């Protein structure tokens, strides 16, 4: 970690993009005074000893983006919890069952004074969940890291927690689901991480609801957190820090992802405390780790995450230098939905095309899975990951360890839509990979590599990944023209490898230090 001063380029502009659509407002942490935050930060537990102190300067000085993250390019996350049992609308069911969907809930599960959100816990049995089988599928996809959601906005923890009694090890399935997944992931050679939405829970549920509903019952206030005052808020924030410490110490995650609720500058003392503890622990473990956040939540010590590439990330042809990822669901919702709407899924073609776009813009892709209430994945998700894995087995050299080129894409004549083929570019060493998003036909024409327009150097060899032998090519003012073999069994996206050009820069550009953000 020593000497690392890596941050994401263009972070301020990216933060503006990330705020599109009111995400911060919809997924915000509680409003807290500086006095309450400082008191919560001063409470136990204490930061692990080490060089990292709870200041942005110290975190910046001691942080370096892990090389495994830069090179890995593909991760898998998962939204799974009590909301998956309800299976209606999406993972925000707890919020809506006490407001918009109150009548639907009462008709299908019973009135909220008889069947509240807590009553989904016994129904969450994880009877079809096998961590080893899930992780085997994740590995088969070609992903290099796996980070499931440990707790969503609903406050139900999927790990064996001594901090939060409302957890899967003590209730429901009575299994340490995060522990099972951590063990399986590491056994499979994957990096393991944790997604944490817990800070959103304090403000998640509506106020001033029917007084007879269970969320207003004092017995359940440490689950629902609808009783708000300064003392309760400080207790909540202290618990939020303690949950993070517990996850860090118990599972030694390689990456920790936080949702928009941590974005506010008001929470900086808490965020810096967690980061200092995490990075000092990582030094003890001799591991390269990172935090992963949105917008300008962290002024140092974090890579940047976009919740969906569009519209919050860089535009389709704008390369964003630095280290970042786009988080995308395979399904139409983040959490399993059997109704309103019935969840639909991206096809393998759409998944591969999305991945190639993200790569060409300089990012990683974090794909989300949405198991049902008992832990089973729908067949389209299984098929999508398996087909992605087959594509990666052929074309992985254009992915792992690559970085964006000087331009993200190009369009040439071919057999694609409107007689055009879009090419997405990645670079590794002095090899340029032109990834055709449709089969070009007998001849691929890449205008960006036209004579006099291409980078310096002489093209020495052109090949098609997944096909044998070198390909014949010519280069003129119209572009690089490559004679292709038969398509054969290749599908989804077709990688033309161009060798001999002098690529500059040789790796991802990560600037040294970001100016203070107000």
ABEGO torsion letter per residue (X at the ends): XBGBABBBBGAAAAAAAAABGGAAAABBBBBBBAAAAAAAAABOBBBBBEABBBBAAAAAAABBBBAAAAAAGBBBBBBBEAAAAAGBGBAAAAAAAABAAAAAAAAAAEBAAABBAAAAAAABAGAABBAAAAAAAAAAAGBABBBBBABBAAGBBABBBAABABBAAABEAGBBAAAAAAAAAAAAGBBBBBBBAAAAAAAABBBGBBAABAAABAAAAAAAGABBBAAAAAAAAAAAAAAAAAAAAAAGBABBBBBAAAABAAAAAAAAAAAAAAAAAAAAAGBBBBBBBBEAABABGBBBBBBEAOAABBBAABBBBEBBBBBBBABABABBBABOBBBBBBBAAAAAAAAAAAAAAGBBBBBBBBBBAAGBBBAAAAAAAAAAAAAAAAAAAAABGBBBBABABBBBBEABBGGBBBBBBBBBEABBBBBBABBAEABBBBAAABBGABBBEBBABBBBBGBBEBBBBBBBAAEBBBBBBBAEABBGBBBBBBBGBBBOBABBBBBABBBBBX
